[in-house]
């Protein structure tokens, strides 16, 4: 049987313990399966442990290589290094936005898109309502068809962002 250095065993043990602790803590707010719920929590009392805040949100495996998770989305929101695009339109657009996001959809013209995205290699992140919403993927594909080369999708959408404790702005 292969033996491992004590530090490796310790790191693995601590990682497992912290993971179980977060899973238990997260169960107090209803996401014990490790996945964020589609509905946002109305206040801090819904998750007293704080385990479901944006900084502690459960990671969701990316379905596609260009998908990003809540941790990556928070980094983009905090740094302002990406152009965030809300792909919801019509009756699905409630006017709420992840901070800094603009509204475009898969029906937007090349001219409308060029007015929002300064260059074809700009970092762009699309999102829509939730994991079931196809609008962000459709917008990402539309942008790629127009020659944009650095397009990513946040598939959890605004519902995942809010569930993780992210703030939203009202579009003006």
C-alpha positions as MATLAB code, in Angstrom:
seq = 'XXXXXXXXXXXXXXXXXXXXXXXXXXXXXXXXXXXXXXXXXXXXXXXXXXXXXXXXXXXXXXXXXXXXXXXXXXXXXXXXXXXXXXXXXXXXXXXXXXXXXXXXXXXXXXXXXXXXXXXXXXXXXXXXXXXXXXXXXXXXXXXXXXXXXXXXXXXXXXXXXXXXXXXXXXXX';
ca = [
       0.000    0.000    0.000;
       1.320    3.425   -0.979;
       1.891    5.893    1.849;
       1.427    9.620    1.438;
       3.247   12.448    3.230;
       1.502   13.643    6.384;
       0.859   17.099    4.877;
      -1.038   15.607    1.922;
      -3.213   13.517    4.231;
      -3.868   16.562    6.425;
      -4.851   18.754    3.467;
      -7.234   16.107    2.126;
      -8.796   15.603    5.575;
      -9.287   19.336    6.145;
     -10.781   19.752    2.656;
     -13.266   16.935    3.290;
     -14.219   18.298    6.712;
     -14.755   21.826    5.395;
     -16.764   20.490    2.467;
     -19.026   18.517    4.795;
     -19.329   21.507    7.101;
     -20.434   23.734    4.216;
     -22.863   21.074    3.004;
     -24.380   20.840    6.501;
     -24.436   24.627    6.894;
     -26.008   25.014    3.484;
     -28.729   22.519    4.404;
     -30.092   25.098    6.849;
     -31.156   27.280    3.942;
     -32.545   24.575    1.697;
     -29.735   23.791   -0.716;
     -28.421   20.659    0.970;
     -28.036   18.923   -2.372;
     -25.167   21.314   -3.124;
     -27.066   23.094   -5.875;
     -28.487   26.573   -5.630;
     -32.272   26.760   -5.771;
     -33.900   28.670   -8.619;
     -35.757   31.014   -6.262;
     -33.826   33.753   -4.447;
     -33.838   33.904   -0.649;
     -35.712   36.968    0.598;
     -33.305   37.889    3.395;
     -30.319   36.905    5.536;
     -32.580   34.989    7.949;
     -33.154   32.384    5.224;
     -29.539   31.272    5.496;
     -28.251   32.079    8.984;
     -25.044   30.125    8.449;
     -24.046   32.405    5.569;
     -22.904   29.348    3.608;
     -25.051   30.296    0.644;
     -23.593   33.750    0.069;
     -21.905   34.482   -3.252;
     -18.488   33.913   -1.714;
     -19.552   30.516   -0.322;
     -21.855   29.394   -3.152;
     -21.706   25.755   -4.127;
     -19.727   25.202   -7.306;
     -21.702   23.892  -10.254;
     -19.795   21.873  -12.829;
     -19.628   23.672  -16.147;
     -21.645   21.950  -18.857;
     -19.574   23.574  -21.601;
     -15.978   24.753  -21.656;
     -17.090   28.382  -21.907;
     -19.412   28.203  -18.878;
     -18.453   30.038  -15.710;
     -19.625   29.458  -12.138;
     -20.767   31.896   -9.450;
     -17.236   32.380   -8.088;
     -15.976   33.400  -11.527;
     -19.035   35.604  -12.117;
     -18.437   37.393   -8.803;
     -14.812   38.001   -9.797;
     -15.954   39.559  -13.089;
     -18.582   41.712  -11.346;
     -16.075   42.873   -8.717;
     -13.276   43.629  -11.193;
     -15.403   45.042  -13.999;
     -13.176   43.215  -16.495;
     -16.027   41.685  -18.507;
     -19.000   42.956  -20.439;
     -21.990   41.336  -18.748;
     -25.025   40.748  -20.941;
     -28.504   39.892  -19.687;
     -30.090   37.862  -22.500;
     -33.671   37.980  -21.174;
     -36.201   39.811  -23.281;
     -39.918   40.515  -23.477;
     -42.026   39.112  -20.660;
     -38.974   37.328  -19.187;
     -37.071   40.569  -18.560;
     -38.092   41.871  -15.132;
     -35.679   44.812  -15.317;
     -33.328   43.411  -12.655;
     -29.668   43.073  -13.634;
     -26.504   41.676  -12.173;
     -24.515   44.872  -11.414;
     -22.995   46.365  -14.551;
     -24.966   44.205  -16.994;
     -26.441   45.488  -20.235;
     -29.390   44.008  -22.087;
     -28.925   42.258  -25.439;
     -30.499   39.109  -26.846;
     -30.066   36.693  -29.725;
     -32.224   38.917  -31.931;
     -29.997   41.977  -31.410;
     -28.481   43.350  -34.603;
     -24.749   43.516  -35.269;
     -24.989   47.314  -34.892;
     -26.734   47.088  -31.498;
     -24.119   44.605  -30.315;
     -21.183   46.694  -31.590;
     -22.523   49.657  -29.603;
     -22.193   47.605  -26.379;
     -19.122   45.450  -27.111;
     -16.112   47.552  -28.183;
     -14.050   44.811  -29.841;
     -14.447   41.249  -31.122;
     -11.962   39.934  -28.529;
     -13.528   41.662  -25.500;
     -14.358   39.411  -22.537;
     -18.140   38.875  -22.612;
     -20.350   36.927  -20.191;
     -23.979   36.172  -21.041;
     -26.667   35.118  -18.563;
     -30.436   34.808  -18.397;
     -32.980   33.607  -15.821;
     -31.735   30.230  -14.550;
     -30.309   26.847  -15.529;
     -33.395   26.048  -17.627;
     -33.309   29.296  -19.610;
     -31.857   28.933  -23.154;
     -31.501   32.670  -23.858;
     -27.905   33.133  -22.628;
     -26.653   30.218  -24.700;
     -28.524   31.516  -27.763;
     -26.970   34.971  -27.279;
     -23.490   33.474  -26.794;
     -23.868   31.480  -30.019;
     -25.148   34.584  -31.853;
     -22.119   36.582  -30.679;
     -19.724   33.821  -31.721;
     -21.395   33.636  -35.163;
     -20.730   37.381  -35.492;
     -17.031   36.804  -34.777;
     -16.758   37.540  -31.045;
     -14.009   35.289  -29.707;
     -14.051   35.590  -25.905;
     -17.664   34.764  -25.018;
     -18.625   32.875  -21.857;
     -21.964   31.887  -20.358;
     -23.103   32.032  -16.725;
     -25.790   29.317  -16.942;
     -27.066   29.725  -13.373;
     -28.482   33.093  -14.407;
     -29.833   35.853  -12.248;
     -31.744   33.333  -10.105;
     -28.506   31.517   -9.222;
     -26.784   34.843   -8.585;
     -29.551   36.017   -6.230;
     -29.780   32.634   -4.483;
     -26.059   32.891   -3.777;
     -26.636   36.293   -2.170;
     -25.560   38.450   -5.104;
     -26.946   41.950   -5.347;
     -29.025   43.045   -8.313;
     -29.641   46.465   -9.812;
     -32.835   47.756  -11.360;
     -32.331   48.719  -15.002;
     -32.876   52.400  -15.648;
];
